């Protein structure tokens, strides 16, 4: 899924990167593959399988008779700094951050509430499912805590029984 994280500022959403990892020196083949992948990403192809196929179809001399294979990419990715270097041009491929998830959730809720205002039946079902499942989970959590408190944390089951007197 493509995301425009530029509006929100990359420094806010990207965790700190060890400066040593930024000193990676790629090979010509790695640089050519990253250019090939960038074209894939711009075309909406985010899967590595698409990237490998693109290198096989590439007109580049770098890949003639020897496209990049998954095993080769895996070896590259194990080298210190490679992944930071490789993905620095691909904000679309970064993992979704907590802030982005919150924004997506807000947008989803806004859409559901707007659809409810318009009388859309699916929106009422979606709201009920999410809302009542959340309550059910919270109720189970409360019941489990009460049961745990009652039984205690001892290996014998805790507070629900009295120890027998010694004979």
DSSP file (Angstrom, degrees, kcal/mol; ACC not computed):
  #  RESIDUE AA STRUCTURE BP1 BP2  ACC     N-H-->O    O-->H-N    N-H-->O    O-->H-N    TCO  KAPPA ALPHA  PHI   PSI    X-CA   Y-CA   Z-CA
    1    1 A X              0   0    0      0, 0.0     2,-0.2     0, 0.0    43,-0.0   0.000 360.0 360.0 360.0 126.6    0.0    0.0    0.0
    2    2 A X        -     0   0    0     91,-0.0     2,-0.4     2,-0.0    90,-0.1  -0.560 360.0-170.5 -79.1 140.9    1.5    3.3   -1.0
    3    3 A X        -     0   0    0     -2,-0.2     2,-1.1     3,-0.0     3,-0.1  -0.986  24.7-140.0-133.2 143.0    1.5    6.0    1.6
    4    4 A X    >   +     0   0    0     -2,-0.4     3,-0.5     1,-0.2     4,-0.2  -0.763  34.2 160.3 -99.2  87.1    2.4    9.7    1.4
    5    5 A X  G >>  +     0   0    0     -2,-1.1     3,-0.7     1,-0.2     4,-0.5   0.542  54.8  86.8 -85.6  -5.5    4.3   10.1    4.5
    6    6 A X  G >4 S+     0   0    0      1,-0.2     3,-0.8     2,-0.2    -1,-0.2   0.841  80.7  60.3 -62.6 -34.6    5.9   13.3    3.3
    7    7 A X  G <4 S+     0   0    0     -3,-0.5    -1,-0.2     1,-0.2    -2,-0.1   0.815 108.7  43.5 -62.4 -30.5    3.0   15.5    4.5
    8    8 A X  G <4 S-     0   0    0     -3,-0.7    -1,-0.2    -4,-0.2    -2,-0.2   0.458 120.1-102.5 -98.9  -2.5    3.6   14.4    8.1
    9    9 A X    XX  -     0   0    0     -3,-0.8     3,-0.9    -4,-0.5     4,-0.9   0.701  15.9-126.9  84.3 114.3    7.4   14.6    8.1
   10   10 A X  H 3> S+     0   0    0      1,-0.2     4,-2.2     2,-0.2     3,-0.5   0.836 105.4  63.4 -62.0 -34.8    9.6   11.6    7.8
   11   11 A X  H 34 S+     0   0    0      1,-0.2    -1,-0.2     2,-0.2    -2,-0.1   0.806 101.2  52.2 -65.6 -26.8   11.6   12.4   11.0
   12   12 A X  H <4 S+     0   0    0     -3,-0.9    -1,-0.2    -4,-0.2    -2,-0.2   0.832 118.5  34.5 -74.7 -31.3    8.5   12.1   13.1
   13   13 A X  H  < S+     0   0    0     -4,-0.9     2,-0.5    -3,-0.5    -2,-0.2   0.636 101.9  79.6-101.6 -16.2    7.6    8.6   11.8
   14   14 A X  S  < S-     0   0    0     -4,-2.2     3,-0.1    -5,-0.1    -1,-0.0  -0.816  77.0-128.0 -99.0 127.6   11.0    7.0   11.2
   15   15 A X        -     0   0    0     -2,-0.5    -2,-0.1     1,-0.1    -3,-0.0  -0.250  43.2 -78.1 -66.4 161.5   12.9    5.6   14.2
   16   16 A X        -     0   0    0      1,-0.1     2,-0.4    -5,-0.0    -1,-0.1  -0.319  47.6-146.2 -60.5 138.9   16.5    6.7   14.8
   17   17 A X        -     0   0    0     -3,-0.1     2,-0.3    67,-0.0     5,-0.1  -0.919  20.4-111.2-113.2 134.7   19.0    4.9   12.5
   18   18 A X    >>  -     0   0    0     -2,-0.4     3,-1.6     1,-0.2     4,-0.5  -0.471  24.5-138.1 -60.4 121.8   22.5    4.0   13.6
   19   19 A X  G >4 S+     0   0    0     -2,-0.3     3,-1.2     1,-0.3     4,-0.3   0.795 100.4  66.1 -57.2 -29.0   24.8    6.3   11.5
   20   20 A X  G >4 S+     0   0    0      1,-0.3     3,-1.3     2,-0.2    -1,-0.3   0.853  94.8  58.2 -60.0 -33.4   27.2    3.4   10.9
   21   21 A X  G X4 S+     0   0    0     -3,-1.6     3,-0.7     1,-0.3    64,-0.3   0.708  95.9  63.9 -70.4 -18.8   24.5    1.7    8.9
   22   22 A X  G << S+     0   0    0     -3,-1.2    -1,-0.3    -4,-0.5    -2,-0.2   0.567  85.6  74.1 -81.5  -8.1   24.3    4.7    6.5
   23   23 A X  G <   +     0   0    0     -3,-1.3    -1,-0.2    -4,-0.3    -2,-0.1   0.169  65.4 140.7 -89.7  18.4   27.9    4.1    5.3
   24   24 A X    <   -     0   0    0     -3,-0.7     2,-0.7    57,-0.2    57,-0.1  -0.404  40.9-153.2 -66.8 134.1   27.0    1.1    3.2
   25   25 A X        -     0   0    0     -2,-0.1    -1,-0.1     0, 0.0    -2,-0.1  -0.910  16.0-151.7-109.5 103.7   28.8    0.9   -0.2
   26   26 A X        -     0   0    0     -2,-0.7     2,-0.1     1,-0.1    56,-0.0  -0.326  12.4-118.3 -75.4 156.2   26.7   -1.0   -2.7
   27   27 A X     >  -     0   0    0      1,-0.1     4,-2.4    -2,-0.0     5,-0.2  -0.409  32.2-105.6 -80.0 167.1   28.0   -3.0   -5.6
   28   28 A X  H  > S+     0   0    0      1,-0.2     4,-2.5     2,-0.2     5,-0.2   0.886 123.2  52.9 -61.1 -37.9   27.0   -2.0   -9.1
   29   29 A X  H  > S+     0   0    0      2,-0.2     4,-2.3     1,-0.2    -1,-0.2   0.907 109.0  48.2 -65.5 -41.9   24.7   -5.0   -9.3
   30   30 A X  H  > S+     0   0    0      2,-0.2     4,-2.4     1,-0.2    -2,-0.2   0.906 112.3  49.2 -64.9 -41.7   22.9   -3.9   -6.0
   31   31 A X  H  X S+     0   0    0     -4,-2.4     4,-2.1     2,-0.2    -2,-0.2   0.912 111.5  49.2 -63.9 -42.0   22.6   -0.3   -7.3
   32   32 A X  H  X S+     0   0    0     -4,-2.5     4,-2.1     1,-0.2    -2,-0.2   0.894 111.0  50.2 -64.6 -39.4   21.1   -1.6  -10.6
   33   33 A X  H  X S+     0   0    0     -4,-2.3     4,-2.8     2,-0.2    -2,-0.2   0.908 108.1  52.4 -66.6 -40.5   18.7   -3.8   -8.7
   34   34 A X  H  X S+     0   0    0     -4,-2.4     4,-2.5     2,-0.2    -1,-0.2   0.902 109.4  49.6 -62.8 -39.3   17.5   -1.0   -6.5
   35   35 A X  H  X S+     0   0    0     -4,-2.1     4,-1.8     2,-0.2    -1,-0.2   0.909 111.7  49.3 -63.1 -40.6   16.9    1.2   -9.6
   36   36 A X  H  X S+     0   0    0     -4,-2.1     4,-1.6     1,-0.2    -2,-0.2   0.913 112.1  47.8 -62.7 -43.9   14.9   -1.7  -11.1
   37   37 A X  H  X S+     0   0    0     -4,-2.8     4,-2.9     1,-0.2     5,-0.2   0.880 105.9  58.1 -65.8 -38.8   12.9   -2.1   -7.8
   38   38 A X  H  X S+     0   0    0     -4,-2.5     4,-2.3     1,-0.2    -1,-0.2   0.909 105.9  49.8 -59.3 -41.1   12.2    1.6   -7.7
   39   39 A X  H  X S+     0   0    0     -4,-1.8     4,-1.1     2,-0.2    -1,-0.2   0.889 110.6  50.7 -63.1 -38.8   10.6    1.3  -11.1
   40   40 A X  H ><>S+     0   0    0     -4,-1.6     5,-2.8     2,-0.2     3,-0.6   0.941 110.0  49.0 -62.1 -47.6    8.5   -1.6   -9.8
   41   41 A X  H ><5S+     0   0    0     -4,-2.9     3,-1.7     1,-0.3    -2,-0.2   0.894 108.0  53.6 -61.9 -40.9    7.4    0.4   -6.8
   42   42 A X  H 3<5S+     0   0    0     -4,-2.3    -1,-0.3     1,-0.3    -2,-0.2   0.779 108.3  52.0 -64.0 -24.9    6.4    3.4   -8.9
   43   43 A X  T <<5S-     0   0    0     -4,-1.1    -1,-0.3    -3,-0.6    -2,-0.2   0.370 125.7-103.4 -90.8   3.9    4.3    0.9  -11.0
   44   44 A X  T < 5S+     0   0    0     -3,-1.7     2,-0.8     1,-0.2    -3,-0.2   0.669  78.4 135.2  85.3  16.9    2.6   -0.3   -7.8
   45   45 A X      < +     0   0    0     -5,-2.8    -1,-0.2    -6,-0.1    -2,-0.2  -0.875  15.1 159.0-104.2 108.0    4.5   -3.6   -7.6
   46   46 A X        +     0   0    0     -2,-0.8     2,-0.3    -3,-0.1    -1,-0.1   0.480  39.5 100.2-107.7  -5.7    5.6   -4.1   -4.0
   47   47 A X  S >> S-     0   0    0      1,-0.1     4,-1.4    -7,-0.1     3,-0.7  -0.630  70.6-134.2 -87.5 140.9    6.3   -7.9   -3.8
   48   48 A X  H 3> S+     0   0    0     -2,-0.3     4,-2.6     1,-0.3     5,-0.2   0.841 105.5  63.5 -60.7 -33.7    9.8   -9.2   -4.1
   49   49 A X  H 3> S+     0   0    0      1,-0.2     4,-2.0     2,-0.2    -1,-0.3   0.893 102.9  49.4 -58.6 -38.8    8.6  -11.8   -6.6
   50   50 A X  H <> S+     0   0    0     -3,-0.7     4,-2.3     2,-0.2    -1,-0.2   0.878 109.2  52.8 -65.5 -37.7    7.7   -8.9   -9.0
   51   51 A X  H  X S+     0   0    0     -4,-1.4     4,-2.0     2,-0.2    -2,-0.2   0.911 108.7  48.5 -65.5 -42.4   11.1   -7.4   -8.4
   52   52 A X  H  X S+     0   0    0     -4,-2.6     4,-1.6     1,-0.2    -1,-0.2   0.913 112.2  49.2 -65.2 -41.6   13.0  -10.6   -9.3
   53   53 A X  H  X S+     0   0    0     -4,-2.0     4,-1.7    -5,-0.2    -1,-0.2   0.894 108.8  53.8 -63.3 -39.3   10.8  -11.0  -12.5
   54   54 A X  H  X S+     0   0    0     -4,-2.3     4,-0.9     1,-0.2    -1,-0.2   0.885 106.3  51.3 -63.7 -38.1   11.6   -7.4  -13.4
   55   55 A X  H  < S+     0   0    0     -4,-2.0    -1,-0.2     1,-0.2     3,-0.2   0.859 108.6  52.5 -67.5 -31.8   15.3   -8.0  -13.1
   56   56 A X  H  < S+     0   0    0     -4,-1.6    -1,-0.2     1,-0.2    -2,-0.2   0.835 114.9  41.2 -70.1 -31.7   14.9  -11.0  -15.4
   57   57 A X  H  < S+     0   0    0     -4,-1.7    -1,-0.2    -5,-0.1    -2,-0.2   0.504  91.2 121.3 -91.4  -5.3   13.1   -8.8  -18.0
   58   58 A X     <  -     0   0    0     -4,-0.9    -3,-0.1    -3,-0.2   -22,-0.0  -0.219  60.6-144.2 -63.9 146.7   15.4   -5.9  -17.6
   59   59 A X        +     0   0    0      5,-0.1    -1,-0.1     3,-0.0     5,-0.1   0.516  64.8 119.7 -83.1  -7.6   17.4   -4.5  -20.6
   60   60 A X    >>  -     0   0    0      1,-0.1     3,-1.0    -5,-0.1     4,-0.6  -0.322  67.4-137.9 -64.5 137.4   20.3   -3.8  -18.2
   61   61 A X  G >4 S+     0   0    0      1,-0.2     3,-0.6     2,-0.2    -1,-0.1   0.785 100.6  71.0 -62.2 -27.2   23.6   -5.6  -19.0
   62   62 A X  G 34 S+     0   0    0      1,-0.2    -1,-0.2   -34,-0.1   -33,-0.1   0.833 107.0  33.9 -59.8 -34.0   23.9   -6.2  -15.3
   63   63 A X  G X4 S+     0   0    0     -3,-1.0     3,-1.9     2,-0.1    -1,-0.2   0.432  82.0 131.4-106.1  -0.5   21.1   -8.7  -15.3
   64   64 A X  T << S-     0   0    0     -4,-0.6    -8,-0.1    -3,-0.6    -7,-0.1  -0.350  92.4 -11.4 -56.7 124.5   21.6  -10.3  -18.8
   65   65 A X  T 3  S+     0   0    0     -9,-0.2    -1,-0.3    -2,-0.1    -2,-0.1   0.470 136.4  65.7  63.7   3.5   21.5  -14.1  -18.3
   66   66 A X    <   -     0   0    0     -3,-1.9    -2,-0.1   -11,-0.2     3,-0.1  -0.436  65.6-179.3-153.3  73.3   21.7  -13.6  -14.5
   67   67 A X        -     0   0    0      1,-0.1     2,-0.2   -11,-0.1   -11,-0.1  -0.256  44.1 -85.4 -69.4 163.4   18.7  -12.0  -12.9
   68   68 A X        -     0   0    0    -16,-0.2     2,-0.3   -17,-0.2   -12,-0.1  -0.517  48.1-157.0 -70.4 133.3   18.6  -11.4   -9.2
   69   69 A X     >  -     0   0    0     -2,-0.2     4,-2.2    -3,-0.1     3,-0.4  -0.728  28.5-109.8-108.7 159.3   17.3  -14.4   -7.3
   70   70 A X  H  > S+     0   0    0     -2,-0.3     4,-2.5     1,-0.2     5,-0.2   0.878 118.6  54.9 -55.7 -38.3   15.8  -14.6   -3.8
   71   71 A X  H  > S+     0   0    0      1,-0.2     4,-1.9     2,-0.2    -1,-0.2   0.876 107.7  49.2 -65.2 -36.0   18.8  -16.3   -2.4
   72   72 A X  H  > S+     0   0    0     -3,-0.4     4,-2.3     2,-0.2    -1,-0.2   0.927 111.6  48.1 -68.0 -44.9   21.1  -13.5   -3.7
   73   73 A X  H  X S+     0   0    0     -4,-2.2     4,-2.7     1,-0.2    -2,-0.2   0.894 109.5  54.4 -62.5 -38.6   18.8  -10.8   -2.1
   74   74 A X  H  X S+     0   0    0     -4,-2.5     4,-0.9    -5,-0.2    -1,-0.2   0.909 108.3  48.7 -62.3 -41.6   18.8  -12.7    1.1
   75   75 A X  H >< S+     0   0    0     -4,-1.9     3,-0.7     1,-0.2     4,-0.4   0.915 112.3  49.1 -63.0 -42.8   22.6  -12.7    1.2
   76   76 A X  H >< S+     0   0    0     -4,-2.3     3,-1.8     1,-0.2     6,-0.2   0.926 106.5  56.0 -60.5 -44.1   22.7   -9.0    0.5
   77   77 A X  H 3< S+     0   0    0     -4,-2.7     6,-0.3     1,-0.3    -1,-0.2   0.683  99.0  61.4 -67.8 -16.7   20.1   -8.3    3.2
   78   78 A X  T << S+     0   0    0     -4,-0.9     2,-0.3    -3,-0.7    -1,-0.3   0.598  83.2  98.6 -83.4 -11.1   22.3  -10.0    5.8
   79   79 A X  S X> S-     0   0    0     -3,-1.8     3,-1.9    -4,-0.4     4,-0.5  -0.603  90.1-100.1 -79.7 136.0   25.1   -7.5    5.3
   80   80 A X  T 34 S+     0   0    0     -2,-0.3    -1,-0.1     1,-0.3    -2,-0.1  -0.312 104.2   7.5 -57.6 125.5   25.3   -4.7    7.8
   81   81 A X  T 3> S+     0   0    0     -4,-0.1     4,-2.4   -57,-0.1    -1,-0.3   0.212  95.1 109.5  90.9 -14.9   23.7   -1.6    6.4
   82   82 A X  H <> S+     0   0    0     -3,-1.9     4,-3.5    -6,-0.2     5,-0.2   0.943  78.6  47.5 -60.3 -49.3   22.3   -3.1    3.2
   83   83 A X  H  X S+     0   0    0     -4,-0.5     4,-2.3    -6,-0.3    -1,-0.2   0.882 112.1  49.8 -64.0 -38.8   18.6   -2.9    4.2
   84   84 A X  H  > S+     0   0    0      2,-0.2     4,-0.8     1,-0.2    -1,-0.2   0.950 116.4  42.8 -62.7 -47.9   18.9    0.7    5.4
   85   85 A X  H >< S+     0   0    0     -4,-2.4     3,-0.8   -64,-0.3     4,-0.4   0.943 114.9  49.9 -61.5 -48.5   20.6    1.7    2.2
   86   86 A X  H >< S+     0   0    0     -4,-3.5     3,-0.5     1,-0.2    -2,-0.2   0.894 117.5  37.3 -61.3 -44.0   18.2   -0.3   -0.1
   87   87 A X  H >< S+     0   0    0     -4,-2.3     3,-2.0    -5,-0.2    -1,-0.2   0.426  85.4  97.3 -93.8   1.8   15.0    1.0    1.4
   88   88 A X  T << S+     0   0    0     -3,-0.8    -1,-0.2    -4,-0.8     3,-0.2   0.795  90.1  45.5 -62.6 -24.4   16.0    4.6    2.0
   89   89 A X  T <  S+     0   0    0     -3,-0.5     2,-0.4    -4,-0.4    -1,-0.3   0.355 103.3  72.2 -93.5   5.2   14.3    5.5   -1.3
   90   90 A X    X   +     0   0    0     -3,-2.0     3,-1.6     1,-0.2     4,-0.4  -0.579  42.1 157.5-123.4  69.0   11.2    3.4   -0.6
   91   91 A X  G >  S+     0   0    0     -2,-0.4     3,-0.9     1,-0.3    -1,-0.2   0.786  76.3  67.6 -62.1 -22.5    9.0    5.1    2.1
   92   92 A X  G 3  S+     0   0    0      1,-0.2    -1,-0.3    -3,-0.2    -2,-0.1   0.776  99.9  49.0 -64.8 -25.2    6.1    3.1    0.6
   93   93 A X  G <  S+     0   0    0     -3,-1.6    -1,-0.2    -6,-0.2    -2,-0.2   0.468  84.7 111.8 -96.9  -2.6    7.8   -0.1    1.8
   94   94 A X  S <  S-     0   0    0     -3,-0.9     3,-0.1    -4,-0.4   -80,-0.0  -0.363  80.9 -97.2 -64.4 149.4    8.5    1.1    5.4
   95   95 A X        -     0   0    0      1,-0.1     2,-0.3    -2,-0.0    -1,-0.1  -0.373  46.6 -97.5 -62.9 149.8    6.4   -0.7    8.1
   96   96 A X        -     0   0    0     -3,-0.1    -1,-0.1     1,-0.1     2,-0.1  -0.529  42.9-137.0 -71.0 132.5    3.3    1.2    9.2
   97   97 A X     >  -     0   0    0     -2,-0.3     4,-2.3     1,-0.1     5,-0.2  -0.374  20.9-107.3 -87.0 168.0    4.0    3.2   12.3
   98   98 A X  H  > S+     0   0    0      1,-0.2     4,-2.1     2,-0.2     5,-0.1   0.881 120.6  53.4 -60.9 -39.4    1.7    3.5   15.3
   99   99 A X  H  > S+     0   0    0      1,-0.2     4,-2.1     2,-0.2    -1,-0.2   0.917 109.0  48.4 -63.4 -42.8    0.9    7.1   14.4
  100  100 A X  H  > S+     0   0    0      1,-0.2     4,-2.6     2,-0.2    -2,-0.2   0.896 109.4  52.9 -65.6 -39.3   -0.1    6.0   10.9
  101  101 A X  H  X S+     0   0    0     -4,-2.3     4,-2.7     1,-0.2    -1,-0.2   0.900 108.1  51.3 -61.9 -39.5   -2.3    3.3   12.3
  102  102 A X  H  X S+     0   0    0     -4,-2.1     4,-2.4     2,-0.2    -1,-0.2   0.911 110.6  48.2 -63.0 -41.6   -4.1    5.8   14.5
  103  103 A X  H  X S+     0   0    0     -4,-2.1     4,-2.3     2,-0.2    -2,-0.2   0.908 112.7  48.2 -65.5 -40.9   -4.7    8.0   11.5
  104  104 A X  H  X S+     0   0    0     -4,-2.6     4,-2.5     2,-0.2    -2,-0.2   0.913 111.5  50.2 -64.8 -42.5   -6.1    5.1    9.5
  105  105 A X  H  X S+     0   0    0     -4,-2.7     4,-2.8     2,-0.2     5,-0.2   0.910 110.0  50.5 -62.7 -41.8   -8.3    4.0   12.4
  106  106 A X  H  X S+     0   0    0     -4,-2.4     4,-2.6     1,-0.2    -1,-0.2   0.929 111.1  48.7 -60.9 -44.5   -9.6    7.6   12.7
  107  107 A X  H  X S+     0   0    0     -4,-2.3     4,-2.3     2,-0.2    -2,-0.2   0.899 111.2  50.5 -62.8 -40.6  -10.4    7.7    9.0
  108  108 A X  H  X S+     0   0    0     -4,-2.5     4,-2.6     2,-0.2    -2,-0.2   0.944 111.6  47.0 -62.2 -48.9  -12.1    4.3    9.2
  109  109 A X  H  X S+     0   0    0     -4,-2.8     4,-2.9     1,-0.2     5,-0.2   0.909 110.8  52.3 -60.7 -41.6  -14.3    5.4   12.1
  110  110 A X  H  X S+     0   0    0     -4,-2.6     4,-2.5     1,-0.2    -1,-0.2   0.919 110.7  48.5 -59.8 -43.6  -15.1    8.7   10.3
  111  111 A X  H  X S+     0   0    0     -4,-2.3     4,-2.3     2,-0.2    -2,-0.2   0.905 112.2  47.8 -63.5 -42.5  -16.2    6.7    7.3
  112  112 A X  H  X S+     0   0    0     -4,-2.6     4,-2.3     2,-0.2    -2,-0.2   0.930 113.4  47.6 -64.7 -45.1  -18.4    4.3    9.3
  113  113 A X  H  X S+     0   0    0     -4,-2.9     4,-2.2     2,-0.2    -2,-0.2   0.892 111.7  50.1 -65.1 -39.1  -20.0    7.1   11.2
  114  114 A X  H  X S+     0   0    0     -4,-2.5     4,-1.3    -5,-0.2    -1,-0.2   0.911 111.4  49.0 -63.7 -41.2  -20.7    9.1    8.0
  115  115 A X  H  <>S+     0   0    0     -4,-2.3     5,-2.7     1,-0.2    -2,-0.2   0.872 108.8  53.2 -66.5 -36.3  -22.2    5.9    6.4
  116  116 A X  H ><5S+     0   0    0     -4,-2.3     3,-1.6     1,-0.2    -1,-0.2   0.913 105.6  54.0 -63.4 -40.8  -24.4    5.4    9.6
  117  117 A X  H 3<5S+     0   0    0     -4,-2.2    -1,-0.2     1,-0.3    -2,-0.2   0.824 108.1  50.7 -60.3 -30.9  -25.6    9.0    9.2
  118  118 A X  T 3<5S-     0   0    0     -4,-1.3    -1,-0.3    -5,-0.1    -2,-0.2   0.421 121.0-111.1 -87.6   0.8  -26.6    8.1    5.6
  119  119 A X  T < 5 +     0   0    0     -3,-1.6     2,-0.4     1,-0.2    -3,-0.2   0.694  55.2 167.1  80.8  19.7  -28.5    5.0    6.9
  120  120 A X     >< -     0   0    0     -5,-2.7     4,-1.2     1,-0.2     3,-0.4  -0.557  28.3-152.5 -72.5 121.8  -26.1    2.4    5.4
  121  121 A X  H  > S+     0   0    0     -2,-0.4     4,-2.0     1,-0.2     3,-0.3   0.881  92.0  59.2 -63.3 -40.2  -26.9   -0.9    6.9
  122  122 A X  H  > S+     0   0    0      1,-0.2     4,-2.6     2,-0.2    -1,-0.2   0.857 102.1  55.5 -58.5 -34.9  -23.4   -2.3    6.5
  123  123 A X  H  > S+     0   0    0     -3,-0.4     4,-2.7     2,-0.2    -1,-0.2   0.890 106.0  49.7 -67.7 -39.4  -22.0    0.6    8.7
  124  124 A X  H  X S+     0   0    0     -4,-1.2     4,-2.6    -3,-0.3    -1,-0.2   0.906 112.6  48.1 -65.2 -40.2  -24.4   -0.3   11.6
  125  125 A X  H  X S+     0   0    0     -4,-2.0     4,-2.6     2,-0.2    -2,-0.2   0.927 112.7  48.2 -64.7 -44.0  -23.3   -4.0   11.4
  126  126 A X  H  X S+     0   0    0     -4,-2.6     4,-2.4     2,-0.2     5,-0.3   0.925 113.2  47.6 -62.4 -44.9  -19.6   -3.0   11.3
  127  127 A X  H  X S+     0   0    0     -4,-2.7     4,-3.0     1,-0.2     5,-0.3   0.940 113.3  47.9 -60.9 -47.8  -20.0   -0.6   14.2
  128  128 A X  H  X S+     0   0    0     -4,-2.6     4,-2.7     1,-0.2     5,-0.4   0.913 111.6  50.4 -61.4 -43.2  -21.9   -3.2   16.3
  129  129 A X  H  X S+     0   0    0     -4,-2.6     4,-1.8    -5,-0.2     5,-0.2   0.948 116.5  39.5 -61.3 -49.6  -19.3   -5.9   15.5
  130  130 A X  H  X S+     0   0    0     -4,-2.4     4,-2.0    -5,-0.2    -2,-0.2   0.941 119.3  46.1 -66.2 -47.5  -16.3   -3.8   16.5
  131  131 A X  H  X S+     0   0    0     -4,-3.0     4,-1.8    -5,-0.3    -2,-0.2   0.928 116.8  41.4 -64.9 -47.3  -18.0   -2.2   19.5
  132  132 A X  H  X S+     0   0    0     -4,-2.7     4,-2.1    -5,-0.3    -1,-0.2   0.812 112.9  53.4 -76.5 -28.8  -19.5   -5.3   21.0
  133  133 A X  H  X S+     0   0    0     -4,-1.8     4,-2.4    -5,-0.4    -1,-0.2   0.892 108.4  51.3 -68.3 -38.2  -16.4   -7.5   20.4
  134  134 A X  H  X S+     0   0    0     -4,-2.0     4,-2.2    -5,-0.2    -2,-0.2   0.909 111.2  47.5 -63.8 -41.2  -14.3   -4.9   22.2
  135  135 A X  H  X S+     0   0    0     -4,-1.8     4,-2.6     2,-0.2    -1,-0.2   0.899 110.7  52.3 -65.2 -39.4  -16.7   -5.0   25.1
  136  136 A X  H  X S+     0   0    0     -4,-2.1     4,-2.4     2,-0.2    -2,-0.2   0.916 110.2  47.9 -63.1 -43.6  -16.7   -8.8   25.1
  137  137 A X  H  X S+     0   0    0     -4,-2.4     4,-2.3     2,-0.2    -1,-0.2   0.920 112.8  48.6 -62.9 -44.5  -12.9   -8.8   25.2
  138  138 A X  H  X S+     0   0    0     -4,-2.2     4,-2.3     2,-0.2    -2,-0.2   0.895 111.1  50.4 -63.3 -40.2  -12.8   -6.3   28.1
  139  139 A X  H  X S+     0   0    0     -4,-2.6     4,-2.7     2,-0.2    -2,-0.2   0.915 110.8  48.7 -64.4 -43.1  -15.4   -8.3   30.0
  140  140 A X  H  X S+     0   0    0     -4,-2.4     4,-2.7     2,-0.2    -2,-0.2   0.898 110.2  51.9 -63.4 -39.9  -13.4  -11.5   29.6
  141  141 A X  H  X S+     0   0    0     -4,-2.3     4,-2.1     2,-0.2    -1,-0.2   0.918 111.6  46.8 -61.7 -43.4  -10.2   -9.7   30.7
  142  142 A X  H  X S+     0   0    0     -4,-2.3     4,-2.5     2,-0.2    -2,-0.2   0.923 113.2  48.4 -64.6 -45.1  -12.1   -8.5   33.8
  143  143 A X  H  X S+     0   0    0     -4,-2.7     4,-2.5     1,-0.2    -2,-0.2   0.903 111.2  50.2 -63.4 -41.1  -13.5  -11.9   34.6
  144  144 A X  H  X S+     0   0    0     -4,-2.7     4,-2.6     2,-0.2    -1,-0.2   0.887 110.7  49.8 -64.6 -38.3  -10.1  -13.5   34.1
  145  145 A X  H  X S+     0   0    0     -4,-2.1     4,-2.9     2,-0.2    -2,-0.2   0.927 111.4  48.5 -65.6 -43.9   -8.5  -11.0   36.5
  146  146 A X  H  X S+     0   0    0     -4,-2.5     4,-2.3     2,-0.2    -2,-0.2   0.924 113.8  46.5 -61.6 -43.8  -11.2  -11.6   39.1
  147  147 A X  H  X S+     0   0    0     -4,-2.5     4,-2.8     2,-0.2     5,-0.2   0.912 113.1  49.4 -64.1 -42.8  -10.8  -15.4   38.8
  148  148 A X  H  X S+     0   0    0     -4,-2.6     4,-2.1     1,-0.2    -2,-0.2   0.915 111.6  48.8 -62.9 -43.3   -7.0  -15.1   39.0
  149  149 A X  H  < S+     0   0    0     -4,-2.9    10,-0.2     2,-0.2    -1,-0.2   0.897 113.2  48.2 -62.2 -40.4   -7.3  -12.8   42.1
  150  150 A X  H  < S+     0   0    0     -4,-2.3     9,-0.2     1,-0.2    -2,-0.2   0.916 116.5  41.2 -67.2 -44.5   -9.6  -15.3   43.7
  151  151 A X  H  < S-     0   0    0     -4,-2.8     9,-0.4    -5,-0.2     3,-0.3   0.766 104.4-145.2 -76.7 -24.5   -7.5  -18.4   43.0
  152  152 A X     <  -     0   0    0     -4,-2.1    -1,-0.1     6,-0.3    -2,-0.1  -0.105  23.1 -87.7  81.2 174.1   -4.3  -16.6   43.8
  153  153 A X  S    S+     0   0    0     -4,-0.1    -1,-0.2     3,-0.0     5,-0.1   0.376  83.3 118.2-104.7   4.0   -0.9  -17.1   42.2
  154  154 A X  S >  S-     0   0    0     -3,-0.3     3,-1.3     1,-0.1     5,-0.0  -0.239  75.5-114.7 -69.2 161.0    0.4  -20.0   44.3
  155  155 A X  T 3  S+     0   0    0      1,-0.3    -1,-0.1     2,-0.1    -3,-0.0   0.713 113.5  57.0 -70.0 -20.1    1.2  -23.3   42.8
  156  156 A X  T 3  S-     0   0    0      1,-0.0    -1,-0.3     0, 0.0    -2,-0.0   0.420 128.1 -90.7 -91.9   2.5   -1.6  -25.0   44.7
  157  157 A X    X   -     0   0    0     -3,-1.3     3,-0.5     2,-0.0     2,-0.3   0.276  60.0-130.1 104.7 -11.9   -4.4  -22.7   43.4
  158  158 A X  G >   +     0   0    0      1,-0.2     3,-1.0     2,-0.1    -6,-0.3  -0.473  67.1   9.4  84.1-133.9   -4.1  -20.2   46.1
  159  159 A X  G 3  S+     0   0    0     -2,-0.3    -1,-0.2     1,-0.2    -8,-0.2   0.438  99.8  85.1 -77.5  -3.7   -6.8  -18.6   48.3
  160  160 A X  G <  S+     0   0    0     -3,-0.5     2,-0.3    -9,-0.4    -1,-0.2   0.613  93.2  41.1 -79.9  -9.2   -9.8  -20.8   47.4
  161  161 A X  S <  S-     0   0    0     -3,-1.0     2,-0.4   -10,-0.1    -4,-0.0  -0.946  75.4-126.0-134.8 158.2   -9.0  -23.5   50.0
  162  162 A X        -     0   0    0     -2,-0.3     2,-0.1     1,-0.0     3,-0.1  -0.834  35.2-109.1-100.3 140.2   -7.7  -23.7   53.5
  163  163 A X        -     0   0    0     -2,-0.4     2,-0.1     1,-0.1     3,-0.1  -0.431  35.7-113.0 -67.1 139.0   -4.7  -25.8   54.3
  164  164 A X        -     0   0    0     -2,-0.1    -1,-0.1     1,-0.1     3,-0.1  -0.467  36.5-105.3 -69.8 141.7   -5.5  -29.0   56.2
  165  165 A X        -     0   0    0     -2,-0.1     2,-0.1     1,-0.1    -1,-0.1  -0.354  40.2 -99.6 -66.8 150.3   -4.1  -29.0   59.8
  166  166 A X              0   0    0      1,-0.1    -1,-0.1    -3,-0.1    -3,-0.0  -0.423 360.0 360.0 -67.7 142.4   -1.1  -31.2   60.4
  167  167 A X              0   0    0     -2,-0.1    -1,-0.1    -3,-0.1    -2,-0.1   0.459 360.0 360.0 -86.6 360.0   -1.9  -34.5   61.9
